[in-house]
Amino acid sequence: MTPLPRKLDGLAKISAPETILVRPEDLRVGMYVDLNCSWFKHPFPRRSFRISSQSQIQTIREPGLATVLVYPKESDPDTTTDTSSTSSPLISDTTLDRGPDAASVGQESTSDPAPLLTPSDYHESGELASEAYRQVIQRSAHMMKDLSTGSPEGLRNAKVMINALSTLLNNTEAAGMVASAFSPEDLDSSTILHALNVATLSMMVAQHFDIDQDSIQLIGMAGLLLDIGEQRISNRIVRNRFHLSHREFREYHLHPFYAIEMLRRYSGFPEEVLDIIRSHHERLDGSGYPEKLKGEQIPLSVRIVSAVDQYDSLINHPDPAEAVSPAEALSRMYKHQQHLFAPDVVVAMIQTFGVYPPGTVVTLSNGSLGLVLNINFDVRLKPLVLIYDPAASKDSPPTIDLSLESGPSIVRAMSRAELPPAVAKYFHIKRWTGYFIQSSMRSSREETAR
């Protein structure tokens, strides 16, 4: 077995990157910062970046932030040496293991965590995304089963998975590549697929709001465990949950309570996570369950997770005939479901995933058809695109990084109903899952070589 690169070794046991909190007035050119606030409150294309000028520091001071997250390892040498700071860990043993009997649950490897990579290092970001993707999938195979039995290993694996995903999301390039990374071909069940998607995308959306990193990780944990209670419900009911009788609906509506009952076996399990799981089917107009909450009665964390849960359910519907494209899902939620899901959350989803989210089939100005493979956080209308070419090898299909090309541009998104069967089969996302990371890296290498 080929050993992992040194920077990736131990990723399966990854913990949060070291951060410090710095007052805006103490910022210096060369620091790598995370503004840790809503995207609406600053003009920068990214929330995380290296400060390159005094004018950027002045702009950061204007929103009135009390502190800014700084990554010393990613900052220029000596810029953080004398800065007064406090540690700001992400999800940790003390976050999830608050009870006196949970020590064994929280035990982690003492091996050094993989460092957070510099966003400009596109190749290593791709390697990080690819390796974390494999590690998360490996752990997911046993996590749900272990959690259902109350095994400490189940919670430990869930924590490690969330830490690994969080590390990726703190790296802009890797986050853009992992946004649609999971596929039924790689996973034991669609339940695991849904859990990983909701966890990852919920954390990405949460970064647009004034939510601290610990809370973002708890949101991710809730997304990962939302539907664990479905294990106690008949498979027939779960498979047909969109077409149930009144009696069957009542049975299915119990799955949040089953999940809470299962997770309370872990002493000190965070109430914040349990609250999100309990309420993730609530809707703004009071039509949800179990408590018929309305509007502001529904916490922001729940509004984020419930909207992302709906988004993924639309694009990964159990009935392929009813599934819609990612672009269609966002459009439907924005135009027709504002009475159900918070408009500010749906807008944040559009800003996070882009107008053309990964998995969207688009027509290009040169007449080609393409499948959007990533999120370009710098130029959201110019993602990496896989080109339709039925004669191409599956191992080396043509791709275009639209941000590097002066020629074609996206004209519009295509609905799944518009796609001829041959095109739909070619672009079936699970056929290319995982490949898009490698193609991103290859595209970058080719551009560097020019």
C-alpha positions as CSV (number, residue, x, y, z in Angstrom):
1,M,0.0,0.0,0.0
2,T,1.4,3.4,-1.0
3,P,1.9,5.6,2.0
4,L,0.0,8.9,2.1
5,P,1.9,12.2,1.5
6,R,3.2,13.5,4.8
7,K,0.8,16.4,4.9
8,L,-2.1,14.0,4.6
9,D,-0.9,11.3,6.9
10,G,-3.3,10.9,9.9
11,L,-6.2,12.7,8.2
12,A,-8.6,10.0,9.4
13,K,-7.7,11.2,12.9
14,I,-7.8,14.8,12.0
15,S,-8.6,17.5,14.6
16,A,-9.2,21.2,14.1
17,P,-6.5,23.5,12.8
18,E,-4.9,25.7,15.4
19,T,-6.5,29.2,15.4
20,I,-6.2,32.4,17.5
21,L,-8.6,35.2,18.0
22,V,-7.3,38.7,17.2
23,R,-8.8,42.1,17.6
24,P,-9.2,43.9,14.3
25,E,-6.9,46.7,15.4
26,D,-4.1,44.1,15.9
27,L,-4.3,42.7,12.4
28,R,-1.2,42.8,10.2
29,V,-0.5,42.3,6.6
30,G,0.4,38.6,6.0
31,M,-2.1,37.2,8.4
32,Y,-4.4,34.5,7.1
33,V,-7.8,35.4,8.5
34,D,-11.4,34.1,8.7
35,L,-13.8,36.9,9.2
36,N,-16.3,34.6,10.9
37,C,-19.3,36.7,10.0
38,S,-22.1,36.8,7.5
39,W,-21.0,37.1,3.9
40,F,-23.4,40.1,3.7
41,K,-21.3,42.1,6.1
42,H,-18.1,42.3,4.1
43,P,-17.2,43.0,0.4
44,F,-14.5,40.3,0.0
45,P,-15.2,37.4,-2.4
46,R,-14.0,35.0,0.3
47,R,-14.5,34.9,4.0
48,S,-11.0,33.4,4.5
49,F,-7.9,34.9,2.9
50,R,-4.4,36.3,3.5
51,I,-4.3,40.0,4.2
52,S,-2.2,41.7,1.5
53,S,-2.7,45.4,2.3
54,Q,-3.5,48.0,5.0
55,S,-6.6,48.9,3.1
56,Q,-7.9,45.4,3.6
57,I,-7.3,45.7,7.3
58,Q,-9.3,49.0,7.3
59,T,-12.2,47.3,5.5
60,I,-12.2,44.5,8.0
61,R,-12.5,47.0,10.8
62,E,-15.5,48.7,9.4
63,P,-18.2,46.0,10.2
64,G,-17.3,46.4,13.9
65,L,-16.2,42.8,14.5
66,A,-15.0,42.1,18.1
67,T,-12.4,39.5,17.0
68,V,-11.2,37.8,13.8
69,L,-10.0,34.2,13.5
70,V,-6.4,33.9,12.4
71,Y,-4.6,30.8,11.3
72,P,-0.9,31.1,12.4
73,K,0.3,28.2,10.3
74,E,-1.1,29.8,7.1
75,S,0.1,33.3,8.0
76,D,3.4,34.8,7.0
77,P,6.2,34.0,9.5
78,D,6.3,36.3,12.6
79,T,3.0,38.0,11.9
80,T,1.3,36.2,14.8
81,T,4.2,35.7,17.2
82,D,3.5,38.5,19.6
83,T,-0.3,38.7,19.1
84,S,-2.4,38.4,22.2
85,S,-4.8,35.6,21.5
86,T,-7.0,32.8,22.8
87,S,-7.3,29.3,21.4
88,S,-10.3,28.7,19.3
89,P,-10.8,25.0,18.7
90,L,-13.5,23.5,16.5
91,I,-15.5,20.5,17.7
92,S,-13.5,18.9,20.4
93,D,-13.8,16.2,23.0
94,T,-15.0,18.7,25.5
95,T,-17.7,19.9,23.1
96,L,-19.3,16.5,22.5
97,D,-18.1,14.7,25.7
98,R,-19.4,16.7,28.6
99,G,-20.5,13.9,30.8
100,P,-18.3,12.1,33.4
101,D,-18.9,8.7,31.8
102,A,-17.9,9.8,28.3
103,A,-14.1,9.7,28.6
104,S,-13.8,6.6,26.4
105,V,-16.0,8.2,23.7
106,G,-13.8,11.2,23.3
107,Q,-10.4,9.4,23.1
108,E,-8.6,10.5,19.9
109,S,-5.2,9.7,18.4
110,T,-2.4,11.9,19.6
111,S,-0.9,12.0,16.1
112,D,-0.4,15.5,14.7
113,P,-3.4,16.8,12.7
114,A,-2.9,17.5,9.0
115,P,-2.3,21.2,8.6
116,L,-4.8,23.5,6.9
117,L,-3.5,24.0,3.4
118,T,-3.1,27.3,1.7
119,P,-5.9,28.0,-0.7
120,S,-3.5,29.0,-3.5
121,D,-1.9,25.6,-3.4
122,Y,-4.6,24.1,-5.6
123,H,-2.9,20.7,-6.1
124,E,-2.5,19.9,-2.5
125,S,-6.1,21.1,-1.8
126,G,-7.3,18.6,-4.3
127,E,-5.3,15.8,-2.7
128,L,-6.7,16.9,0.7
129,A,-10.2,16.8,-0.6
130,S,-9.7,13.4,-2.3
131,E,-8.1,11.8,0.8
132,A,-10.7,13.1,3.2
133,Y,-13.4,12.0,0.9
134,R,-12.1,8.4,1.0
135,Q,-11.6,8.5,4.8
136,V,-15.1,9.8,5.4
137,I,-16.6,7.1,3.3
138,Q,-14.6,4.4,5.0
139,R,-15.9,5.5,8.4
140,S,-19.5,6.0,7.3
141,A,-19.8,2.2,6.7
142,H,-19.9,1.4,10.4
143,M,-20.8,4.7,12.0
144,M,-24.6,4.5,11.8
145,K,-24.7,0.9,12.9
146,D,-22.4,1.6,15.9
147,L,-24.5,4.7,16.9
148,S,-27.7,2.7,16.8
149,T,-26.3,0.2,19.3
150,G,-24.8,2.9,21.5
151,S,-21.2,2.0,20.8
152,P,-18.7,4.7,21.7
153,E,-16.9,3.9,18.4
154,G,-20.0,5.3,16.5
155,L,-19.8,8.7,18.1
156,R,-16.0,8.8,17.8
157,N,-16.3,8.2,14.0
158,A,-19.0,10.8,13.7
159,K,-16.8,13.4,15.4
160,V,-13.8,12.5,13.2
161,M,-15.9,12.8,10.1
162,I,-17.2,16.2,11.0
163,N,-13.7,17.4,11.9
164,A,-12.3,16.2,8.6
165,L,-15.1,17.9,6.7
166,S,-14.7,21.1,8.7
167,T,-11.0,21.2,7.8
168,L,-11.9,21.0,4.1
169,L,-14.5,23.7,4.4
170,N,-11.9,26.1,6.0
171,N,-9.9,25.6,2.8
172,T,-11.6,27.5,0.0
173,E,-10.3,25.5,-2.9
174,A,-10.9,22.1,-1.2
175,A,-14.4,23.2,-0.2
176,G,-15.3,24.0,-3.8
177,M,-14.3,20.5,-4.8
178,V,-16.0,18.6,-2.0
179,A,-19.4,20.4,-2.4
180,S,-20.9,17.5,-4.3
181,A,-18.5,14.7,-3.5
182,F,-20.7,11.9,-2.3
183,S,-22.3,9.3,-4.4
184,P,-24.5,6.2,-3.9
185,E,-21.9,4.1,-5.8
186,D,-19.4,4.8,-3.0
187,L,-21.8,4.3,0.0
188,D,-23.7,1.5,1.6
189,S,-27.1,3.3,1.4
190,S,-28.8,6.5,0.3
191,T,-29.3,7.3,4.0
192,I,-25.5,7.7,4.4
193,L,-25.4,9.7,1.2
194,H,-28.1,12.1,2.5
195,A,-26.5,12.4,5.9
196,L,-23.0,13.3,4.5
197,N,-24.5,15.8,2.0
198,V,-26.7,17.5,4.7
199,A,-23.8,17.7,7.1
200,T,-21.3,19.2,4.6
201,L,-23.7,21.6,2.9
202,S,-25.2,22.8,6.2
203,M,-21.8,23.8,7.5
204,M,-21.0,25.6,4.2
205,V,-24.3,27.6,4.4
206,A,-23.8,28.3,8.2
207,Q,-20.6,30.1,7.4
208,H,-22.7,32.9,5.8
209,F,-24.1,33.9,9.2
210,D,-22.8,35.1,12.5
211,I,-22.3,31.6,13.8
212,D,-19.1,30.6,15.7
213,Q,-17.0,27.7,14.6
214,D,-18.1,25.4,17.5
215,S,-21.8,26.0,16.6
216,I,-21.1,25.3,12.9
217,Q,-19.6,21.9,13.9
218,L,-22.6,21.1,16.0
219,I,-24.8,22.0,13.0
220,G,-22.7,19.6,10.9
221,M,-23.1,16.9,13.6
222,A,-26.9,17.4,13.6
223,G,-27.0,17.1,9.8
224,L,-25.0,13.9,9.9
225,L,-27.4,12.3,12.5
226,L,-30.7,13.8,11.4
227,D,-32.3,10.6,10.3
228,I,-30.6,8.0,12.4
229,G,-34.0,7.4,14.0
230,E,-35.2,6.0,10.7
231,Q,-33.4,2.8,11.6
232,R,-36.3,2.0,13.9
233,I,-38.9,2.4,11.2
234,S,-40.0,-0.1,8.6
235,N,-37.8,0.0,5.5
236,R,-40.9,0.0,3.4
237,I,-42.1,3.2,5.0
238,V,-38.7,4.9,4.8
239,R,-38.4,4.1,1.1
240,N,-41.9,5.4,0.3
241,R,-41.8,8.3,2.7
242,F,-43.1,10.8,0.1
243,H,-46.2,8.6,-0.6
244,L,-47.5,7.4,2.7
245,S,-51.0,6.9,4.2
246,H,-52.0,9.0,7.1
247,R,-51.2,6.2,9.5
248,E,-47.8,5.6,7.9
249,F,-47.0,9.3,8.1
250,R,-47.7,9.3,11.8
251,E,-45.2,6.4,12.2
252,Y,-42.6,8.1,10.1
253,H,-43.0,11.4,12.1
254,L,-41.6,9.5,15.1
255,H,-38.1,9.2,13.6
256,P,-36.7,12.5,15.2
257,F,-37.8,11.2,18.7
258,Y,-36.2,7.8,18.0
259,A,-33.0,9.6,17.1
260,I,-33.0,11.6,20.3
261,E,-33.6,8.5,22.3
262,M,-30.7,6.7,20.7
263,L,-28.3,9.7,21.1
264,R,-29.1,10.3,24.7
265,R,-27.3,7.1,25.5
266,Y,-24.2,9.1,25.2
267,S,-23.7,11.0,28.4
268,G,-23.5,14.8,27.9
269,F,-24.4,14.7,24.2
270,P,-25.0,18.3,23.2
271,E,-28.6,19.5,23.6
272,E,-28.0,21.9,20.7
273,V,-27.6,18.9,18.3
274,L,-30.7,17.2,19.8
275,D,-32.8,20.3,19.4
276,I,-31.9,20.6,15.7
277,I,-32.7,16.9,15.1
278,R,-36.0,17.2,17.0
279,S,-37.2,20.2,14.9
280,H,-35.7,19.7,11.4
281,H,-39.1,19.0,9.9
282,E,-40.6,22.3,11.2
283,R,-41.7,24.8,8.6
284,L,-42.0,28.6,8.7
285,D,-45.8,28.6,8.1
286,G,-46.4,26.1,11.0
287,S,-47.2,23.2,8.7
288,G,-44.2,21.1,9.9
289,Y,-43.8,18.7,12.8
290,P,-43.6,17.7,15.6
291,E,-44.5,21.0,17.4
292,K,-46.0,23.1,14.5
293,L,-43.4,25.9,15.2
294,K,-43.7,29.1,13.2
295,G,-41.3,31.8,12.0
296,E,-39.0,33.0,14.7
297,Q,-39.9,30.1,16.9
298,I,-37.6,28.1,14.7
299,P,-33.9,28.8,15.6
300,L,-31.5,29.8,12.8
301,S,-29.6,26.5,13.1
302,V,-32.8,24.5,12.5
303,R,-33.7,26.8,9.6
304,I,-30.3,26.1,7.9
305,V,-30.4,22.3,8.4
306,S,-34.1,21.9,7.4
307,A,-33.5,23.9,4.1
308,V,-30.4,21.9,3.2
309,D,-32.3,18.7,4.1
310,Q,-35.0,19.7,1.6
311,Y,-32.5,20.7,-1.1
312,D,-30.7,17.3,-1.0
313,S,-34.0,15.5,-0.9
314,L,-35.1,17.2,-4.1
315,I,-31.9,16.4,-6.0
316,N,-31.5,12.9,-4.6
317,H,-35.1,11.9,-4.5
318,P,-35.7,8.1,-3.9
319,D,-37.7,8.1,-7.2
320,P,-35.3,9.1,-10.0
321,A,-38.3,10.3,-12.0
322,E,-39.0,12.9,-9.4
323,A,-35.5,14.1,-8.8
324,V,-34.5,17.6,-10.1
325,S,-31.2,19.2,-10.9
326,P,-29.4,21.3,-8.2
327,A,-30.3,24.5,-10.0
328,E,-33.9,23.5,-10.3
329,A,-34.0,22.7,-6.6
330,L,-32.7,26.1,-5.6
331,S,-35.1,27.8,-8.0
332,R,-38.0,25.9,-6.6
333,M,-37.2,26.7,-3.0
334,Y,-36.5,30.4,-3.8
335,K,-39.6,30.9,-5.9
336,H,-42.2,28.6,-4.5
337,Q,-41.3,27.6,-1.0
338,Q,-40.5,30.8,0.8
339,H,-43.5,30.1,3.1
340,L,-41.7,26.9,4.2
341,F,-38.0,27.8,4.3
342,A,-36.3,31.0,5.5
343,P,-35.6,33.3,2.5
344,D,-32.3,34.5,4.0
345,V,-31.2,30.8,4.3
346,V,-32.2,30.0,0.7
347,V,-30.3,33.1,-0.5
348,A,-27.3,32.0,1.5
349,M,-27.6,28.6,-0.2
350,I,-27.6,30.2,-3.6
351,Q,-24.6,32.3,-2.7
352,T,-22.8,29.2,-1.3
353,F,-23.6,26.7,-4.1
354,G,-23.7,29.3,-6.9
355,V,-26.3,29.8,-9.6
356,Y,-25.1,26.6,-11.2
357,P,-24.4,24.2,-8.3
358,P,-22.3,21.1,-8.8
359,G,-24.3,18.5,-10.6
360,T,-26.1,21.0,-12.9
361,V,-26.0,20.4,-16.6
362,V,-25.5,23.6,-18.6
363,T,-25.3,24.7,-22.2
364,L,-22.2,26.6,-23.2
365,S,-21.8,29.5,-25.6
366,N,-20.0,27.2,-28.1
367,G,-22.9,24.8,-28.2
368,S,-21.4,22.2,-25.9
369,L,-23.2,20.6,-23.0
370,G,-21.4,20.4,-19.7
371,L,-21.8,19.2,-16.1
372,V,-20.7,21.6,-13.4
373,L,-18.2,19.8,-11.1
374,N,-17.2,22.4,-8.5
375,I,-17.9,25.8,-6.9
376,N,-15.5,28.6,-8.0
377,F,-15.7,30.9,-5.0
378,D,-13.9,33.7,-6.8
379,V,-15.9,33.7,-10.0
380,R,-19.1,31.8,-9.4
381,L,-20.3,31.8,-13.0
382,K,-17.1,30.1,-14.1
383,P,-16.8,26.7,-12.5
384,L,-15.0,23.6,-13.7
385,V,-17.2,21.8,-16.3
386,L,-17.2,18.3,-17.7
387,I,-17.9,18.3,-21.4
388,Y,-20.3,15.9,-23.0
389,D,-18.3,13.6,-25.3
390,P,-19.7,10.1,-25.6
391,A,-16.6,9.0,-27.5
392,A,-14.2,10.0,-24.7
393,S,-12.6,7.6,-22.2
394,K,-14.2,7.5,-18.8
395,D,-10.7,7.8,-17.4
396,S,-9.9,11.0,-19.3
397,P,-13.0,12.9,-20.3
398,P,-12.7,16.5,-21.5
399,T,-13.1,19.2,-18.9
400,I,-12.9,23.0,-19.2
401,D,-12.1,25.3,-16.3
402,L,-14.2,28.3,-17.4
403,S,-12.2,30.6,-15.2
404,L,-9.1,29.9,-17.2
405,E,-10.7,29.9,-20.7
406,S,-11.4,33.1,-22.7
407,G,-13.8,31.3,-25.0
408,P,-17.0,29.5,-23.8
409,S,-19.3,30.7,-21.0
410,I,-22.4,29.3,-19.5
411,V,-25.6,30.2,-21.3
412,R,-28.2,28.5,-19.1
413,A,-28.9,25.6,-16.9
414,M,-30.9,22.7,-18.3
415,S,-33.6,20.8,-16.4
416,R,-33.4,17.1,-16.1
417,A,-36.6,16.8,-18.2
418,E,-34.8,18.5,-21.1
419,L,-31.9,16.0,-21.3
420,P,-32.0,13.3,-23.9
421,P,-31.6,9.8,-22.4
422,A,-28.0,9.4,-23.7
423,V,-27.0,12.8,-22.3
424,A,-28.6,12.1,-18.9
425,K,-26.9,8.7,-18.7
426,Y,-23.5,10.3,-19.6
427,F,-23.9,13.0,-17.0
428,H,-25.2,10.8,-14.3
429,I,-23.3,12.4,-11.4
430,K,-22.3,9.2,-9.6
431,R,-20.4,8.1,-12.8
432,W,-18.0,11.0,-12.2
433,T,-18.0,11.4,-8.4
434,G,-14.5,11.5,-7.2
435,Y,-13.2,12.1,-10.7
436,F,-14.0,15.8,-10.6
437,I,-11.3,16.2,-7.8
438,Q,-8.7,14.6,-10.0
439,S,-9.8,16.6,-13.1
440,S,-9.6,19.8,-11.1
441,M,-6.0,19.0,-10.1
442,R,-5.1,18.1,-13.7
443,S,-6.7,21.3,-15.1
444,S,-4.6,23.3,-12.6
445,R,-1.4,21.5,-13.5
446,E,-2.0,22.1,-17.3
447,E,-2.5,25.8,-16.7
448,T,0.6,26.0,-14.6
449,A,2.6,24.3,-17.3
450,R,1.6,26.8,-20.0
